[in-house]
Amino acid sequence: MNSEIIDRANRVFTPAFHFYHPISIAGGQGCRITDLEGKSYLDCASGLGTLNIGHNHPRVMAAVARQLTSFCHTGGVYYNETTVAAAELLTSITPPGLNRLFFSNSGAEAVEGALKLARYVTGRQGIISFAGAFHGRTLGAISLTSSNARYRERYSPLLPSVYHAPYPHCLRCPFGCSFAGCNLDCLGYLEEMLRRYISPEEVAAIIIEPVLGEGGYVPAPTKYLKGLRRLCDEHGILLIFDEVQSGMGRCGDWFAAQVYGITPDILTVAKGIASGFPLSAVVSRSDLMDQWPSWAHGTTFGGNPVSCAAAIATIEAIQDDGLLARCRELGAAALGRLMAFQEQHPLVGDVRGLGLMIGVELVGSDGKPDGAACAQVLEECLQQGLIVINCGAERNVIRLIPPLTISDEEMGQALDILEQTIETAGK
Ligand SMILES: Cc1ncc(COP(=O)(O)O)c(C=O)c1O
């Protein structure tokens, strides 16, 4: 029974170990999971945007089983072929010039690594991140995070010399502009920050999620990211793209950076990299990575050979099965359908996304975020066999992040359930 596991979990876990839905999984295959009571669900949360090729992909399971027959850990004491091959393969799909990496285990760890690399090689201290950003839960990462104050509450003092710029969120433009009349005031404000708060010569890096994740699923406008690239080049500031959530095919190319045609200096990768096995990476150019000497950073579990075997199989499956094109095609169709639905339903304030990283923002009659309606939709979806989760400071944005392997029929089913529950919640 689901409830028995949940009762046991509640006795043994701290409440800080949060779960979105009160069900316990018995098995998963592709886009479907079954709970302990035998009920089947379509999983459009993909284990928090991680199972980009679904649960238990046969190629991944076979690669992991093969690796387990020889060894499963090296701890950085000696080299091994699988980890080297995973690094070679990963750097063959990252944006041009980003061909050296450091493996770790989680998104937050990759972000910490990126910060350390940027500070180390520039000799500068300042970091600029964005309002609404989510970069993880470690102390360095939460210093950059501002998608919700509760992630930071009672943890001060956080990392010093961190500044937050406004994210280019056109729907809720902090400067009151519309997309058509946009003069990039948000970029102008960032330039103003470099005049007022911290000199550019003191800034090591600007870190941005090209598609804001936890903060509300907002793709940044291309012209903003281009402006950011120019600003960084002008001042010798390193540009970090945190693609922990938007990477590994999720946005219709390997990384959102390639969709935008903008190459950062440092890239963080995690989540979808190894189909659920813990692995992450900080990827950068040789000229920067070569300045990061032995002992300046380290790990025991990073680059675990079992996770790396899963990563190789994941990348090869995405390549061989044409899943990047499939993601673009499915994402465009879903976005079009949801935008048409929005026209008829005032509860839907905005539909946006890139590839299969789609956000449906629910608002009240006053246009303000409606987190309560969103909670209702999530719960009703679960009842009807669809797993979706939410995001945004007011938890009012539904994230639609199915595996890229989802079939047309399954996608249609997911959208039918989602639209129907929104319709009911709007009455
Ligand atoms: C953009 C981004 N960065 C970093 C993280 C942190 O990743 P992890 O939970 O694996 O530490 C997340 C997690 O959601 C994320 O979305």
The ligand as a Gaussian input file, in Angstrom:
#p B3LYP/6-31G(d) Opt

LIG

0 1
 C       19.031000      24.674000     -13.049000
 C       19.333000      23.799000     -11.876000
 N       20.536000      23.867000     -11.303000
 C       20.874000      23.097000     -10.257000
 C       19.966000      22.219000      -9.705000
 C       20.355000      21.357000      -8.533000
 O       20.451000      20.034000      -8.912000
 P       20.516000      18.868000      -7.812000
 O       19.181000      18.799000      -7.172000
 O       20.875000      17.644000      -8.601000
 O       21.589000      19.266000      -6.853000
 C       18.688000      22.115000     -10.270000
 C       17.689000      21.186000      -9.698000
 O       16.520000      21.239000      -9.952000
 C       18.365000      22.927000     -11.377000
 O       17.150000      22.873000     -11.937000

